[in-house]
Amino acid sequence: MSTAADLHANALGNYLRDRRQRIDPAALGLPAGRRRTPGLRREEVAQRAAVSATWYTWLEQGRGGAPSPEALERIAQALMLDQVERQHLFMLAQGRPPEVRYAADNEVSPRLQRVLDAFGASPALVRSATWDVLAWNRAACAVLADYPALAPGERNILRLIFADARPCDRQPEWESVARMVVSTFRADAVRAGASRHVQGMVDELCASSPDFARLWCEQEVSIYGEGSKRIDRDGVGTLNLEYSTFAVDGRPELRLLVFTPMAPADAEGVRTLMSAYDAARSQ
């Protein structure tokens, strides 16, 4: 029987063995036959991963040497690992996560939407690595933008900021906000592996907005996890908000962004705008 020390000493091999034994050979069209152990044989995994059966056996035994990222990718596919399991495999084998693979997914779970709605008078939204706004609450619609009224392709923070009718009058510090957005967007896209995916939008904005083209050419990179923001709105004056950004566990390409009123007067202003927004929608 393996001890805790044995499992720790060969964590990678034990993980590979466990994942291998969980796979039903019949589900892959392989003959069940008489097998001494459940799951796939080592040579079957090696064949599916296009690696040497001897080398894979050594890898499970803890003496196969350091596997390359390419070999790990093929093994992950052979063992049908999901994203979390794949990341765990790379951490065990190389001490670092795998290279990010961006997959556009615009779905937000009902549970996450309920989290947004629970913030009440604090505008909150979920944005993707390409800065598309995927979900929002009522306060965000009343204070930031009427997202339901926009076409899906227009629900993008960069498109809204650098549109021809840009909201300079609503953001007294528009230049600093725009600079922060562009530099953070650049970092987010690279971190999520989405650089190629956003290139079309970048080219479009560079052509349509001299301000975006100027800021994009500066090559600045930054991450703003929290800060403050001022917004001027008719009927309530200037709203002072603090914002915090949170990662969505299991969805590395998503960020939850929450704006919190800094004073009671700011919270009252948000509630006033929410009432006006609800009244306009009911007409």
matplotlib code that plots the C-alpha trace (Angstrom):
import matplotlib.pyplot as plt

x = [0.0, 1.3, 2.1, 1.5, 5.3, 5.2, 2.4, 4.2, 7.5, 5.9, 3.0, 3.1, 3.2, 0.4, -1.8, -1.2, -2.0, -5.2, -6.4, -5.6, -7.5, -10.6, -11.1, -13.5, -11.7, -15.0, -15.9, -12.9, -13.7, -11.0, -11.5, -12.3, -10.9, -9.4, -7.5, -5.6, -6.4, -9.2, -8.9, -6.4, -3.1, 0.1, 0.8, -2.7, -2.1, 1.3, -0.2, -3.0, -0.4, 2.1, 4.9, 7.1, 5.4, 8.7, 9.1, 5.5, 6.0, 9.1, 7.1, 4.5, 7.3, 8.9, 12.0, 11.0, 12.8, 11.2, 8.4, 8.2, 5.1, 4.2, 4.3, 2.2, -0.4, -0.6, -0.9, -3.6, -5.6, -5.0, -6.3, -9.2, -8.3, -10.4, -8.9, -8.5, -6.9, -4.7, -3.4, -2.8, -0.8, 1.5, 2.0, 3.0, 5.3, 6.8, 5.9, 4.0, 0.6, 0.4, 0.3, -3.0, -5.4, -8.1, -11.6, -14.3, -17.3, -20.0, -22.2, -22.5, -24.1, -27.4, -25.6, -23.1, -26.0, -27.6, -24.3, -24.4, -28.0, -27.2, -25.0, -28.1, -27.1, -23.5, -23.1, -21.5, -20.7, -18.8, -16.4, -14.4, -10.7, -11.7, -13.6, -17.0, -19.6, -21.3, -23.6, -24.7, -27.1, -29.7, -27.4, -24.8, -27.5, -28.6, -25.2, -22.8, -24.7, -28.0, -26.5, -29.8, -30.5, -27.2, -26.5, -24.2, -21.3, -21.6, -21.4, -17.7, -16.1, -13.5, -16.1, -18.2, -15.2, -13.8, -17.1, -17.6, -20.0, -17.7, -18.9, -16.3, -18.9, -19.8, -16.3, -14.4, -11.1, -11.7, -8.0, -6.7, -9.6, -9.0, -5.2, -5.9, -8.4, -6.1, -3.1, -5.1, -6.9, -3.5, -2.3, -5.6, -5.6, -2.1, -2.7, -5.8, -4.1, -6.5, -4.1, -5.0, -8.7, -8.8, -6.6, -9.5, -11.1, -7.8, -7.3, -10.9, -10.5, -7.1, -8.7, -11.8, -10.3, -7.1, -7.2, -7.2, -4.5, -2.3, -2.7, -2.3, 1.0, 2.4, 2.7, 1.8, 0.8, -0.8, -3.2, -5.7, -7.4, -9.0, -9.3, -11.8, -14.0, -16.0, -19.1, -21.2, -24.9, -27.9, -30.1, -27.6, -24.4, -21.1, -21.0, -17.9, -17.4, -14.7, -14.1, -12.7, -12.0, -12.3, -11.3, -14.0, -12.8, -12.7, -13.1, -9.7, -10.9, -13.6, -13.5, -16.2, -16.1, -17.9, -18.4, -19.2, -20.6, -18.0, -20.5, -24.3, -25.0, -23.4, -25.5, -28.6, -27.6, -27.3, -30.7, -32.2, -30.8, -32.0, -35.6, -35.4, -34.1, -36.9, -39.5, -38.1, -38.3, -41.9, -43.1]
y = [0.0, 3.5, 5.8, 9.6, 10.0, 7.7, 9.7, 13.0, 11.7, 10.7, 13.1, 13.3, 9.5, 8.9, 11.5, 10.1, 6.6, 7.7, 9.6, 6.6, 4.1, 6.3, 6.0, 3.4, 1.6, 0.8, 4.5, 4.9, 1.9, -0.2, -3.9, -4.5, -8.0, -9.2, -6.4, -6.7, -3.1, -0.8, 1.9, 2.2, 0.3, 2.4, 1.5, 2.7, 6.1, 6.3, 5.4, 8.0, 10.6, 9.7, 9.0, 6.0, 3.4, 2.9, 6.6, 6.9, 4.0, 5.6, 8.9, 7.1, 5.5, 8.9, 8.4, 9.6, 13.0, 16.4, 16.2, 18.9, 21.1, 19.5, 16.0, 17.1, 18.6, 15.3, 13.3, 15.7, 15.1, 11.3, 11.2, 13.6, 16.0, 19.1, 22.6, 22.3, 18.8, 20.0, 22.9, 20.5, 18.2, 21.0, 22.3, 18.8, 18.2, 21.7, 23.8, 26.3, 26.5, 25.7, 28.3, 30.1, 29.0, 31.6, 30.3, 32.9, 32.0, 34.6, 32.6, 33.7, 31.3, 32.2, 31.9, 34.6, 36.8, 36.5, 37.7, 40.8, 41.5, 41.2, 44.2, 46.4, 50.1, 49.2, 49.0, 45.7, 43.9, 41.0, 41.6, 39.3, 39.5, 41.4, 43.8, 42.8, 43.3, 40.0, 40.6, 43.5, 44.6, 47.4, 49.9, 49.4, 50.1, 53.2, 54.7, 53.3, 52.3, 50.9, 47.6, 45.8, 48.6, 48.0, 45.4, 42.7, 43.9, 47.4, 46.1, 46.6, 49.0, 50.2, 50.8, 52.8, 54.9, 55.7, 56.0, 59.2, 60.5, 59.6, 60.3, 63.0, 65.1, 62.2, 61.4, 64.5, 62.5, 61.0, 61.1, 59.2, 56.7, 56.1, 55.6, 53.2, 51.2, 50.8, 49.7, 47.3, 45.9, 45.2, 43.3, 41.3, 40.2, 38.9, 37.2, 35.5, 34.4, 36.6, 38.9, 37.5, 37.4, 41.2, 42.3, 43.1, 45.3, 47.0, 47.8, 49.1, 51.4, 52.6, 53.6, 55.3, 56.9, 59.0, 58.9, 55.1, 54.9, 57.4, 55.5, 52.0, 53.1, 54.0, 50.3, 50.9, 47.9, 48.0, 46.3, 48.3, 46.0, 48.8, 52.6, 55.5, 56.9, 60.1, 60.3, 63.3, 62.5, 64.8, 65.1, 63.9, 65.7, 64.0, 60.5, 59.3, 55.6, 53.2, 50.1, 46.7, 43.9, 40.2, 37.1, 34.6, 31.2, 28.6, 31.3, 33.0, 35.2, 36.9, 39.7, 40.9, 44.7, 46.3, 50.1, 51.1, 54.6, 56.4, 58.4, 58.2, 61.0, 59.0, 55.9, 58.1, 59.4, 55.8, 54.9, 58.0, 57.0, 53.5, 54.8, 56.9, 54.0, 51.7, 54.4, 54.9, 51.1, 50.9, 53.5]
z = [0.0, -0.9, 1.9, 2.0, 1.5, -1.5, -3.1, -2.5, -3.9, -7.2, -7.4, -11.2, -11.7, -9.2, -10.8, -14.3, -13.1, -11.3, -14.4, -16.7, -14.5, -14.6, -18.3, -19.7, -22.6, -24.2, -24.4, -26.7, -28.8, -27.3, -26.5, -22.8, -22.7, -19.5, -17.8, -14.6, -13.6, -14.5, -17.2, -20.0, -20.2, -20.2, -23.8, -24.9, -23.3, -25.0, -28.4, -28.0, -26.9, -29.7, -27.2, -26.5, -24.3, -22.5, -21.8, -20.6, -18.2, -16.8, -16.4, -14.3, -12.3, -11.6, -13.8, -17.2, -17.0, -17.4, -20.0, -22.6, -22.8, -26.2, -24.6, -21.7, -24.0, -25.9, -22.7, -21.4, -24.6, -24.4, -20.8, -21.7, -19.0, -18.5, -18.0, -14.3, -14.6, -17.4, -15.3, -12.4, -14.7, -15.8, -12.2, -11.1, -14.1, -14.5, -11.5, -13.6, -15.4, -19.1, -21.8, -21.8, -24.5, -25.1, -25.8, -26.4, -24.2, -23.8, -21.4, -17.8, -15.3, -13.6, -10.3, -11.3, -12.5, -9.1, -7.6, -9.8, -8.8, -5.1, -5.2, -5.4, -5.6, -6.5, -10.3, -11.2, -14.4, -15.8, -18.7, -20.9, -21.7, -24.9, -22.6, -23.9, -21.2, -20.8, -17.8, -15.6, -12.9, -12.9, -11.2, -14.0, -16.6, -14.8, -14.1, -16.8, -20.0, -21.0, -22.0, -22.9, -25.5, -27.2, -29.9, -28.5, -30.7, -29.1, -25.5, -25.4, -23.0, -25.5, -28.2, -25.8, -24.5, -28.0, -29.9, -31.9, -29.3, -26.5, -22.9, -22.1, -20.4, -18.1, -17.1, -16.0, -16.1, -19.5, -20.6, -17.6, -17.7, -21.4, -20.8, -18.0, -20.0, -23.0, -21.0, -18.9, -22.0, -23.6, -20.5, -20.2, -23.9, -23.7, -20.3, -21.6, -24.9, -26.8, -28.7, -32.1, -31.3, -30.6, -33.4, -35.7, -33.1, -32.4, -36.1, -36.4, -33.3, -34.5, -37.8, -36.3, -33.2, -33.2, -29.4, -29.3, -32.0, -30.0, -26.7, -28.3, -29.9, -26.5, -25.7, -22.0, -19.9, -16.5, -14.2, -12.2, -9.7, -7.8, -7.8, -7.9, -10.6, -11.0, -13.3, -14.0, -14.6, -15.2, -12.2, -9.6, -10.4, -9.8, -8.5, -6.7, -6.9, -5.9, -8.1, -7.4, -9.9, -9.0, -11.0, -11.6, -10.4, -13.2, -15.9, -16.1, -19.1, -17.0, -14.5, -12.1, -11.7, -8.9, -8.3, -4.7, -3.9, -1.7, 0.4, 1.3, -1.2, -4.0, -3.0, -3.0, -6.5, -7.8, -6.4, -8.0, -11.4, -10.9, -10.3, -13.4, -15.4, -14.2, -15.0, -18.5, -19.2, -18.0, -20.5]

ax = plt.figure().add_subplot(projection="3d")
ax.plot(x, y, z, "-o")
ax.set_aspect("equal")
plt.show()
